[in-house]
């Protein structure tokens, strides 16, 4: 992987602040499909003993934090937390899958989830920043929707494991 890919030079506006996308931009709004299931997981009901619920809520917080870094990264035109954003999200996906194993989610469902992640990786490579800004702005939010489907899928099976 190209070490320069994914990080742009920060530009400042007239007031000296780092330029950012509007909150209403498609690039930022596309993260809502990612963050909503995490927030629901974090604040929603749980079954189980105290430690089980505590660990589950901790995992929900970790995943919410991972997605929040992605929102910040895209809000500031890919010029802050550049290299950390990708590493954080990869680690978040690994931890999420390990947690699914811990919760006893069927390996078949985990495998199907990994196929969604493989599809996401293919789409990410197709719309990488190095391919031009117009392609990135137009199609990268699609990656967020695929990742959102993956997060919803994982949270669903994790919540189902408590029954």
N, C-alpha and C positions, 0 to 999 in steps of 0.2 A: 504494500500500500504506500502511496506517495505521502511522505511526511508533511508536504506543504498543502495537501488537499484539505479543504474544510475550514481554512482560516483566512479571513480577509483582513486587510489593513483597516483599522478603525478610522472613520472620518468623523469630524466634529462639525456641528452646526455653528451658526453665528454667535451663539451664547457660550460656546465652548463645551457643550455636552455631546456625548457620543450620539451620532445619528441612530435612529431606531425606526422600525416599522410601526405603523399604527396598530393598536390593539385589534382593530377590526380587519386587518389584512388576513388573507386566506392562509398565509404561512403561519401566523400566530393562532388564528381560530381553529385550524386543523388539529391543534393539540388537545382540544376539548374532548375528543373521542378517547384520547389517552388518559387524561387526568380525571375525568368523571368516574370511571370505575374504581380508580385508586382512592378517590375521596370517599366513595360509597363503601369501599372495603375498609377504609380507615375509621369511618364514623358509623358504619352499619352494624347490625346486630351480629353476635357471635354465640356459638354454643361451645361448651367445653369447660375445663377447669381454668383456674386463674392463670396458670403459667401458659397454657395453650392459647388463651385469648391474648395475653400479654405479648407472646411471641408473634402471633398473627398480626396484631396491631403494629408491632415493630416492623414487620415485613411490609405491611401496607405503607407505613411511613417512609421506609427506604425506597420503595417503588415510586411513591409520590415525589420524593426528593429527586430521584433520577430523572423523572419526566420534567420536573421544574427546571432542571439545568438545561434541558433541550429547549424549553420555552424561552429562557433567557438567551441562549445561544442564537436562536432564530429572531428573537425580538431585536437584538442589536446587530442585525445584518451579518451574522456569523463572524463577528470580530472579537468577542469576549468568550472566555472559558473554552477556547477553540479545541485544543487537543484533549482536554479533560472531558468534554461533552460526550465524545464517542466512546471513550474508555468507560465512563460512568454508565452509559446505557448498555454497553456490552456486559459489564459486571452486573448490572441490574437484571438483565435477561438470564444470566447464568445463575444468580442467586434465586431468581423467581423459579427457574426450573428445578433447582435443588430443593427449594421449599415445597414444590409440588410433589417431588419424590418423598420428602419427609412426611407430607400430609397423606400419602398413600394414594395419590391420583394414579390411575391406570397408566402404564407405560405406553399403551396405544394412544391415549389422549395426549400424553406428553410428546409422543412422536408426531402426531398430527400438528401440534403446536409448533414443533421444530420445522415442519414443512412450511408453515406460515412464515416463520423466521427466515427460512431459505428464500421464499418468494420475496420477502422484504429486502433481503440482501441483493437479490437480482435487480429489483427495482431501484434500490439505492445506487448501485453501480451504473445503471442506465441513466440516471439523472444526477450524477455526481457534479459537484461544483465545477470541476475542471472542464466540463462539457459546455460551459457557457451559462451566463446568468439568466437569460430568458428561459432556457430549458429548466433550470433549477427553480426559478420562481413559479413557473407554470406547473411542473410535475412533482416537485419534492413534497408538497402537501399530501399527495397520494401515498407517499411512504408513511406519513403520520396516520392516515386512515387504516392502512394495513397493520401498522403497529398497534393502533387502537383496537382493531379486531382481535389481535393476538392478546392484548391485555385483558379485554373483556372475556375472552375464551379462558384464559388462565384463572382470572378471578372467579369466574363461574364454577370451575372445577374445584378450586380451593374451597370456596364457600360450600359447595356440595359435599366436600369431604367431612364437614362437621356434622352432617346429619346421620 
